Amino acid sequence: MVRTSRRQALGLIAAFAASSVLPAAAQTTAFPSRPIRLIVPQAPGGNSDTFGRILAQKLSDRLGQQVVVENRPGAGGTVGSALVSKAAPDGYTLLVADNGTHAIAPTRRSPPGTPRSSSRWRRASRASSPIRRPGRATART
């Protein structure tokens, strides 16, 4: 059996009391102090948009702050996903994602913002394009 001295017990009690007070002191303002953006990377009227609008209403009711739905369609959802990935990591920009935006699209296209002069893009475009530049051999090797 382990015996704890009175000094150790009082130290543990003080540590537990301080650990419950410090997170409250570190938080200066309530979290949703401004409207939250909910990005839907598909066109308006689809399943993802409907789900995003229902989610926005429920979040707004629960958090007591306005949640704004923004549709950013294009490139199989990667345009909206790239917008959210470049947003400030403060919790005020959310994304409604599905398997098309996070599992399928990254394997089919290079991400938006990737320079086309990169060797990765050149290899991918040469492999998938039947069009050859003048002066090059037309037969595939």
Buried (B, 14 or more C-beta within 10 A) or exposed (E): EEEEEEEEEEEEEEEEEEEEEEEEEEEEEEEBEEEBBBBBBBEEEEEBBEBBBEBBEEBBEEEEBEBEBEBBBBBBBBBBBBBBBEBEEEEBBBBBBBEBBBEEBBEEEBEBEEEEEEEEEEEEEEEEEEEEEEEEEEEEE
